[in-house]
């Protein structure tokens, strides 16, 4: 069974396809229908009444005595030549006398036989088959007229175009955009945004302009030619046809401002004010989807000319078919006559050789054939006109007339000032619009709404203003680790206008925003100091650039290619921090390894962070050598070949070269006499023999060499007298040189993830040591000097080792606040942990079973959250709870031993 929707779909497609049928196509369809009617009428007459009547021409009265040779085809004379004709006798008085006349001695069956034989032998073929040939020709003409609607390569595009055109006419945004354009035309306002610079076209003052503009507004979005059957239940009473209004409307431009669209169809109210009622959420989403649909269909259709070529071939085929029909039909018109002489081979059966036959429908068929040829001639003239319209169209003045229909320009809309930014179209989409113009020129105007970038921009602005208001943005504002207000916006089509009203915002992060345009309203963000752009195409108006040049202090850019970096970045003269993340290197060797612009205008730049694949340290850094104090290069595992550019920034105090695949300490470091922090983590360093060359770096206080392949630490490390932090974690060290412990200013020593099996007793010389990380090694014991002399120790991490016990003296570390003993071979915890008041709370990290083995009061002391008071810190043991009494050292040991025995 078929559903009603399936049965209605052919009529629906037929109703929508007529938008692409110009007047000549409609006229030709009517002509084809008339041809079909003529052919069907002729066929009906031919089947019901077509026959011939034949009489013999021989005068022999005794056909049985004649020889068979008389059937040779010679027609005998009616009278012998040597005897005059006899005078017929007078009529008798008796009414029943036999009929007079020439006797043929033929019965009814012989007449029927002769009529059948002569019908096929005497009548020409065109008299017998004209209706069928005409019907076949009419069907071919009918099929060729709509071939481009059913051809596989064109039907899908045509249906898609008609669906888009119907959506454009039904969308409420169409009326909104046309109304807005009309108001701007009246008020002399520009259509596009401020940054869109278009030459203002001259406005026409002819009376036809207001009429066209009025018809574009009053034609409505529910034309009965475009409304589909599935929307009939929700549609309001249809408005007049757009084409009718475009031809009959005579309203003046003054009445345009007073026109109102029915409230049931569109929320637009033309009250003369600048703002109108906004669309609801569903209408806005449908309009945005329609913009994207039109964009994709345009890119798909403008790449080919298949529709134009198929229509041209269809027109040429129809014209050639008409020439063929007229060419062979016209000579055959004379063969259709009323009388025919028949010479059947039936002398032996009838005794006659020639018969005179009459065709009953000859006169009717002759007139129908004449009418049919006339219709075909008119059809051919229309086909010739169509071909001339295709090849010599007068719509546009171009160099090649054959390309006129493959280009479509909206010059009329630009002259009216309503849609100045609509782009010109080409190829199949242009041809379809030319065909639609023959039906109704207003259809292209409605489609132009969804081709206009300014219209799409206005829709996005209204949608963003509705969905991303100031209240919602304030609710999304968070606080960064430094306590500053932060707002992060991800995957928006453009920036919401309410964003520029947040005057308290300090940090703004924009990620994956396709059109991150900063207008002059950014001046309202008086507290903005840091901006993050993650894969955003950021454009900036001159007014916004002036503001950011004075206020912006930190800029973070993430991109794919260096060409995506906007040029205004290099003009932010007040910028102090610049973070660039992306592909910074150029293809072309070492000499061209820098793809950025000049940094000369960044006079206050102090921090530069580069995350990319550089081949050399750019020499252009010398342009900011006077202000740059911190340089970070994260090379993502690519080898940094040339580091001579570091000599041009001798004023650096902090340098990070991570993931640069360095195998030795760069010699260019010797020029950085002001260096305080050197970070070479995540490289491929194997030896540190060049440490001796760093002796004159007297200000170097931080050295990070973690995540390398260092096998041994040379004794030359002792020359770094000012070192306060040394990070050698996650290398392959098996021992530590005694010279390491001559660094008396060392406060943090990080040796995690190595192969150490013993910690030298000389570690007690590091009296200022506050943090020691020995996790992930092979230590079986710790020297007692660590607990007896390193009294400033606050953090001790010995997890993931093989410690069996802890040496005595742990109670001396009164400032210890973090002790990590996990994943060792400890059997018990020392009772001296009770003297480490800093471990109160969560400072001790150990397995639960070891913690439960402690006395109850000690376990509660170590696990109870909170911090002891100042008085308990002075007495080393007295907490602020009455359930935990005071004990001296001797009493504490005796009580613990007694509890363990019990």
PyMOL commands that set and color helices and strands:
alter all, ss='L'
color gray80, all
select helices_A, chain A and resi 4-20+23-49+68-72+108-121+125-145+147-150+152-170+172-187+207-218+229-231+242-248+281-301+306-335+347-350+362-391+401-406+411-416+427-439+442-449+453-467+470-476+497-501+520-524+542-551+562-564+567-571+590-592+619-624+644-648+667-671+689-696+715-719+738-742+761-765+785-789+810-812+831-835+837-839+848-852+856-863+870-875+889-901
alter helices_A, ss='H'
color red, helices_A
select strands_A, chain A and resi 52-56+339-342+355-359+407-408+425-426+478-479+485-490+507-511+516-518+530-534+538-540+554-561+577-583+607-611+630-634+654-658+677-679+702-704+725-727+748-750+771-773+795-797+818-820+844-845
alter strands_A, ss='S'
color yellow, strands_A
deselect
rebuild
show_as cartoon
